[in-house]
């Protein structure tokens, strides 16, 4: 039996539709109306961003290459901070950056990445720990949102998770 592969057009149509549906669901969960554009408008925006249905572009935050299979749609100003669904607020990001950014505003996340990538400030262990803490906090926030949704039929409010901060240990001699 021969496996049929999707044509590039069918693949693009399928991927863009699933991303559009996810954004519609997200806007409804946030208590907003439907997306302020049609599926056709969204597909045209994606084609413009990617330079074609099979195109690629760089993540807005880390410059990693993404295509229709690997891109994530991010909100520069997150919906939970008052951002909208309009195209001017949407960014193409890689999955890693989108997850690490969470509910941060784009300028704050970019500054954090600059700090994490500054070799004068952070070595590789510091960088890995810093970005790992962001991912851990995101997992906690998502769990809290899921639990809040289960307790109430209302759309979830913004959940603020305070990261655990370790204070430096005092030296054994009391310094």
Buried (B, 14 or more C-beta within 10 A) or exposed (E): EEEEEEEEEEBBBEBBEEBBEEBBEBBEEBEBEEBEBEBEEBBBBBBEBBEEBEBEBEBBBBEEEBBBEEBBBBBBBBBBEEBBBEBEBBBBBBEBBBBBBBBBBBEEBBEBBEEBEEEEEBEEEBBEEBBEBBEEBBEBBBEBBEEBEEEEEEEBEEBEBEEEEEEEEEEEEEE
